[in-house]
């Protein structure tokens, strides 16, 4: 309370001084810039900058007429600096930022420098991030430089396609960017496209750098066909003698991949080979809990899609959970409800991947095992489930700012072991079990009306189903139809208001993890009707095709999956052998 009172008094005092300055009262100095005069209070200007403090406390100024002429800055920029000194805010715009930040730096108004940097961070785009990096270096703004460089790494594909600044880079700068482990590229084709676009801007001058640029690539991560047809035969490459050793080494490496070498040995070779070393992922898949062997577990595994590799994490919660829900909100992981073999939970735990701390948050109003969870517009939703006695149609949502759960309208029918997702401002829940039969029904929730509406039923009954939003449609995978575990899958188009079958998964499964990662749907583990499984596969809609991915270390079902993006400490969750 005392701190708040002091802050309010400080604001009031500045407001009074601001009014006095505007009326020219009690001012004890004048700053002259160009043809304008700015009456000011020396103590206010001195408080915001060591430059002005030195100026206004100097012996020269004391003997002078208490007027000072400042050159090298325009009157409108000086007006903004003075405004900041009194109000700790300024009218920063895209039109004045390139003049204001240098002036703030010149006069050592460090608070205004930081204010300008925050503004530039909010304005980062693919078109301007390289220019902002250079600007930040010039005026030694490390936080801004790091933020802009991180933006460049994340959105490199957009930068390469849309930025003229990228074309203006010199060879050293291009190599530095394209060789970075942090470059966010799902496929090295993107890097080759970047190389060719940069050279094509001035081919006669730049094509001599092709060998050096190819060395920034992970050529061994290209397909053999693409490397031979697009890289090896490209005119810039085939006409350059310095590229030949690179081409030979890459072809040898790609040929070796076709041998029958054991997978773990091959993975170790890939990790240690510069020509194919995976770049760092920008999304990490977390698998938490589940049922393994004869009991639930609390073990956490993470998946690195760039290396196609799973790692154990020493971040397990205090107790095991299965048939729970997991979501990500504001880079925090929330583990919701579930069952530990004895007790049905209404408890909710959060995990911070940056601090690696678990924390108990407000419990749900109802115990929920086999719960369906999703995030929509800043809220976490927990829907349906089983409380140990009854299947439920109740639903509630959590607001982290208030650490509070509140009920929303109930579902039209009771369902547990369903699955939920969000798309375009609405919440979808599909399938499940009502205590008597597996369901093929689906519902959509509109938070604007707080109302659930029935959708056309799925083609197949699915309990223990995986549901995910992907490319503006709702996908429902696998599950149990009352007779057998299934490998079939289907998708719902909100525009056409209908379901359509897609390619079958390789393995039948129910009660598995599901997530969208690196532009594909991943399904993880589950139960195949006979055994708990550990295999993983991923789906790409462009070819309507399923692909095998690396297996988890543990067999587990009743697990839950979530994805965390752009962690600053992602190295803690991947394994690299360099």
QUIDAZI-V703967 format. One record per residue. N is the residue number from 1. RES is the residue in one letter. SS is DSSP state (helix for helix, strand for strand, loop for the rest). D_FIRST is the distance of its C-alpha to the first C-alpha in whole Angstrom. Layout:
BEGIN
[[N,RES,SS,D_FIRST] [N,RES,SS,D_FIRST]]
END
This chain:
BEGIN
[[1,X,loop,0] [2,X,helix,4] [3,X,helix,5] [4,X,helix,5] [5,X,helix,6] [6,X,helix,9] [7,X,helix,10] [8,X,helix,11] [9,X,helix,12] [10,X,helix,14] [11,X,helix,15] [12,X,helix,17] [13,X,helix,18] [14,X,helix,20] [15,X,helix,21] [16,X,helix,23] [17,X,helix,25] [18,X,helix,26] [19,X,helix,27] [20,X,helix,29] [21,X,helix,30] [22,X,helix,32] [23,X,helix,33] [24,X,loop,34] [25,X,loop,33] [26,X,loop,32] [27,X,loop,33] [28,X,loop,34] [29,X,strand,36] [30,X,strand,38] [31,X,strand,38] [32,X,strand,42] [33,X,strand,43] [34,X,loop,46] [35,X,loop,46] [36,X,strand,43] [37,X,strand,41] [38,X,strand,37] [39,X,strand,36] [40,X,strand,32] [41,X,loop,30] [42,X,helix,31] [43,X,helix,27] [44,X,helix,26] [45,X,helix,29] [46,X,helix,29] [47,X,helix,25] [48,X,helix,26] [49,X,loop,29] [50,X,helix,31] [51,X,helix,34] [52,X,helix,33] [53,X,helix,32] [54,X,helix,35] [55,X,helix,37] [56,X,helix,35] [57,X,helix,35] [58,X,loop,39] [59,X,helix,42] [60,X,helix,44] [61,X,helix,41] [62,X,helix,41] [63,X,helix,44] [64,X,loop,45] [65,X,loop,44] [66,X,loop,40] [67,X,strand,41] [68,X,strand,42] [69,X,strand,44] [70,X,loop,42] [71,X,loop,45] [72,X,loop,45] [73,X,loop,42] [74,X,loop,42] [75,X,helix,41] [76,X,helix,39] [77,X,helix,38] [78,X,helix,36] [79,X,helix,35] [80,X,helix,33] [81,X,helix,32] [82,X,helix,31] [83,X,helix,29] [84,X,helix,27] [85,X,helix,26] [86,X,helix,25] [87,X,helix,23] [88,X,loop,23] [89,X,loop,25] [90,X,loop,28] [91,X,loop,31] [92,X,loop,33] [93,X,loop,36] [94,X,loop,39] [95,X,loop,41] [96,X,loop,39] [97,X,helix,37] [98,X,helix,40] [99,X,helix,40] [100,X,helix,36] [101,X,helix,36] [102,X,helix,39] [103,X,helix,38] [104,X,helix,34] [105,X,helix,35] [106,X,helix,38] [107,X,loop,35] [108,X,loop,33] [109,X,loop,30] [110,X,helix,29] [111,X,helix,26] [112,X,helix,28] [113,X,helix,31] [114,X,helix,28] [115,X,helix,27] [116,X,helix,31] [117,X,helix,32] [118,X,helix,29] [119,X,helix,31] [120,X,helix,34] [121,X,helix,33] [122,X,helix,33] [123,X,loop,36] [124,X,loop,38] [125,X,loop,41] [126,X,loop,45] [127,X,loop,46] [128,X,loop,44] [129,X,helix,42] [130,X,helix,45] [131,X,helix,45] [132,X,helix,41] [133,X,helix,42] [134,X,helix,44] [135,X,helix,42] [136,X,helix,39] [137,X,helix,41] [138,X,helix,42] [139,X,loop,39] [140,X,loop,38] [141,X,loop,35] [142,X,helix,35] [143,X,helix,32] [144,X,helix,34] [145,X,helix,38] [146,X,helix,37] [147,X,helix,35] [148,X,helix,38] [149,X,helix,41] [150,X,helix,39] [151,X,helix,40] [152,X,helix,43] [153,X,helix,44] [154,X,helix,42] [155,X,loop,44] [156,X,helix,47] [157,X,helix,50] [158,X,helix,48] [159,X,helix,48] [160,X,helix,52] [161,X,helix,53] [162,X,helix,51] [163,X,loop,50] [164,X,helix,53] [165,X,helix,50] [166,X,helix,52] [167,X,helix,55] [168,X,helix,55] [169,X,loop,53] [170,X,loop,56] [171,X,helix,57] [172,X,helix,55] [173,X,helix,52] [174,X,helix,54] [175,X,helix,55] [176,X,helix,51] [177,X,helix,50] [178,X,helix,52] [179,X,loop,53] [180,X,loop,49] [181,X,loop,48] [182,X,loop,45] [183,X,loop,47] [184,X,loop,47] [185,X,loop,50] [186,X,loop,51] [187,X,loop,55] [188,X,loop,57] [189,X,helix,58] [190,X,helix,55] [191,X,helix,56] [192,X,helix,59] [193,X,helix,59] [194,X,helix,56] [195,X,helix,59] [196,X,helix,62] [197,X,helix,60] [198,X,helix,59] [199,X,helix,62] [200,X,helix,64] [201,X,loop,62] [202,X,loop,64] [203,X,helix,67] [204,X,helix,69] [205,X,helix,67] [206,X,helix,64] [207,X,helix,67] [208,X,helix,68] [209,X,helix,64] [210,X,helix,65] [211,X,helix,65] [212,X,helix,62] [213,X,helix,60] [214,X,helix,62] [215,X,loop,60] [216,X,loop,57] [217,X,loop,58] [218,X,loop,58] [219,X,helix,61] [220,X,helix,62] [221,X,helix,59] [222,X,loop,62] [223,X,loop,64] [224,X,helix,68] [225,X,helix,69] [226,X,helix,66] [227,X,helix,67] [228,X,helix,70] [229,X,helix,71] [230,X,helix,68] [231,X,helix,67] [232,X,helix,70] [233,X,loop,72] [234,X,loop,70] [235,X,helix,72] [236,X,helix,69] [237,X,helix,70] [238,X,helix,73] [239,X,loop,74] [240,X,loop,72] [241,X,helix,74] [242,X,helix,71] [243,X,helix,70] [244,X,helix,72] [245,X,helix,71] [246,X,helix,68] [247,X,helix,70] [248,X,helix,72] [249,X,helix,69] [250,X,helix,67] [251,X,helix,70] [252,X,helix,71] [253,X,helix,67] [254,X,helix,67] [255,X,helix,71] [256,X,helix,69] [257,X,loop,67] [258,X,loop,70] [259,X,loop,71] [260,X,loop,71] [261,X,loop,68] [262,X,loop,66] [263,X,helix,63] [264,X,helix,60] [265,X,helix,63] [266,X,helix,63] [267,X,helix,59] [268,X,helix,59] [269,X,helix,61] [270,X,helix,59] [271,X,helix,56] [272,X,helix,58] [273,X,loop,60] [274,X,loop,58] [275,X,loop,60] [276,X,loop,59] [277,X,loop,55] [278,X,loop,53] [279,X,loop,50] [280,X,loop,46] [281,X,loop,45] [282,X,loop,42] [283,X,strand,42] [284,X,strand,42] [285,X,strand,43] [286,X,strand,41] [287,X,strand,43] [288,X,strand,41] [289,X,strand,43] [290,X,strand,46] [291,X,strand,49] [292,X,strand,51] [293,X,loop,54] [294,X,loop,54] [295,X,strand,50] [296,X,strand,47] [297,X,strand,45] [298,X,strand,42] [299,X,strand,44] [300,X,strand,42] [301,X,strand,45] [302,X,strand,44] [303,X,strand,47] [304,X,strand,47] [305,X,loop,49] [306,X,loop,51] [307,X,loop,52] [308,X,loop,53] [309,X,strand,52] [310,X,strand,49] [311,X,strand,47] [312,X,strand,46] [313,X,strand,42] [314,X,loop,41] [315,X,loop,38] [316,X,loop,39] [317,X,loop,36] [318,X,loop,37] [319,X,loop,39] [320,X,loop,42] [321,X,strand,42] [322,X,strand,44] [323,X,loop,45] [324,X,loop,41] [325,X,strand,40] [326,X,strand,38] [327,X,strand,36] [328,X,strand,34] [329,X,strand,31] [330,X,loop,29] [331,X,loop,31] [332,X,strand,30] [333,X,strand,33] [334,X,strand,32] [335,X,strand,35] [336,X,strand,35] [337,X,loop,37] [338,X,loop,41] [339,X,strand,43] [340,X,loop,44] [341,X,loop,47] [342,X,loop,46] [343,X,loop,43] [344,X,strand,42] [345,X,loop,38] [346,X,loop,35] [347,X,loop,33] [348,X,strand,32] [349,X,strand,31] [350,X,strand,30] [351,X,strand,31] [352,X,strand,30] [353,X,loop,33] [354,X,loop,31] [355,X,loop,29] [356,X,loop,32] [357,X,strand,29] [358,X,strand,30] [359,X,strand,27] [360,X,strand,27] [361,X,strand,26] [362,X,loop,26] [363,X,loop,30] [364,X,loop,32] [365,X,loop,33] [366,X,loop,37] [367,X,loop,38] [368,X,loop,40] [369,X,strand,43] [370,X,loop,45] [371,X,loop,42] [372,X,strand,42] [373,X,strand,39] [374,X,strand,38] [375,X,strand,35] [376,X,strand,35] [377,X,loop,33] [378,X,loop,30] [379,X,strand,31] [380,X,strand,32] [381,X,strand,35] [382,X,strand,37] [383,X,strand,40] [384,X,loop,43] [385,X,loop,44] [386,X,strand,45] [387,X,loop,43] [388,X,loop,46] [389,X,loop,48] [390,X,loop,48] [391,X,strand,48] [392,X,loop,45] [393,X,loop,44] [394,X,loop,41] [395,X,strand,38] [396,X,strand,35] [397,X,strand,32] [398,X,strand,29] [399,X,strand,26] [400,X,loop,24] [401,X,loop,21] [402,X,loop,21] [403,X,loop,23] [404,X,strand,25] [405,X,strand,28] [406,X,strand,30] [407,X,strand,34] [408,X,strand,36] [409,X,loop,39] [410,X,loop,42] [411,X,loop,45] [412,X,loop,48] [413,X,loop,49] [414,X,loop,48] [415,X,loop,48] [416,X,strand,47] [417,X,loop,48] [418,X,loop,48] [419,X,strand,46] [420,X,strand,44] [421,X,strand,43] [422,X,strand,41] [423,X,strand,43] [424,X,loop,43] [425,X,loop,40] [426,X,strand,41] [427,X,strand,42] [428,X,strand,45] [429,X,strand,46] [430,X,strand,50] [431,X,loop,52] [432,X,loop,51] [433,X,strand,53] [434,X,loop,52] [435,X,loop,54] [436,X,loop,58] [437,X,loop,58] [438,X,strand,57] [439,X,loop,55] [440,X,loop,56] [441,X,loop,54] [442,X,strand,51] [443,X,strand,48] [444,X,strand,46] [445,X,strand,42] [446,X,strand,41] [447,X,loop,37] [448,X,loop,38] [449,X,loop,40] [450,X,loop,39] [451,X,strand,42] [452,X,strand,45] [453,X,strand,48] [454,X,strand,51] [455,X,strand,53] [456,X,loop,56] [457,X,loop,57] [458,X,loop,57] [459,X,loop,61] [460,X,loop,60] [461,X,loop,58] [462,X,loop,56] [463,X,strand,54] [464,X,loop,52] [465,X,loop,52] [466,X,strand,50] [467,X,strand,48] [468,X,strand,47] [469,X,strand,46] [470,X,strand,48] [471,X,loop,50] [472,X,loop,49] [473,X,strand,51] [474,X,strand,50] [475,X,strand,52] [476,X,strand,53] [477,X,strand,54] [478,X,loop,56] [479,X,loop,55] [480,X,strand,58] [481,X,loop,60] [482,X,loop,61] [483,X,loop,64] [484,X,loop,63] [485,X,strand,60] [486,X,loop,61] [487,X,loop,61] [488,X,loop,61] [489,X,strand,58] [490,X,strand,57] [491,X,strand,55] [492,X,strand,54] [493,X,strand,54] [494,X,loop,52] [495,X,loop,54] [496,X,loop,57] [497,X,loop,56] [498,X,strand,58] [499,X,strand,58] [500,X,strand,60] [501,X,strand,61] [502,X,strand,61] [503,X,loop,62] [504,X,loop,62] [505,X,loop,60] [506,X,loop,62] [507,X,loop,61] [508,X,loop,60] [509,X,loop,57] [510,X,strand,54] [511,X,loop,51] [512,X,loop,50] [513,X,strand,47] [514,X,strand,47] [515,X,strand,45] [516,X,strand,46] [517,X,strand,46] [518,X,loop,48] [519,X,loop,49] [520,X,strand,51] [521,X,strand,50] [522,X,strand,50] [523,X,strand,51] [524,X,strand,51] [525,X,strand,53] [526,X,strand,53] [527,X,strand,56] [528,X,loop,59] [529,X,loop,61] [530,X,loop,62] [531,X,loop,60] [532,X,strand,56] [533,X,strand,57] [534,X,strand,55] [535,X,strand,56] [536,X,strand,54] [537,X,strand,56] [538,X,strand,54] [539,X,strand,55] [540,X,strand,56] [541,X,loop,57] [542,X,loop,59] [543,X,loop,61] [544,X,loop,61] [545,X,strand,61] [546,X,strand,60] [547,X,strand,59] [548,X,strand,59] [549,X,strand,56] [550,X,loop,55] [551,X,loop,55] [552,X,loop,52] [553,X,loop,53] [554,X,loop,52] [555,X,loop,54] [556,X,loop,51] [557,X,strand,51] [558,X,loop,48] [559,X,loop,46] [560,X,strand,43] [561,X,strand,43] [562,X,strand,40] [563,X,strand,40] [564,X,strand,37] [565,X,strand,38] [566,X,loop,37] [567,X,loop,36] [568,X,loop,35] [569,X,loop,36] [570,X,helix,39] [571,X,helix,41] [572,X,helix,40] [573,X,helix,41] [574,X,loop,45] [575,X,loop,48] [576,X,loop,50] [577,X,loop,53] [578,X,loop,53]]
END
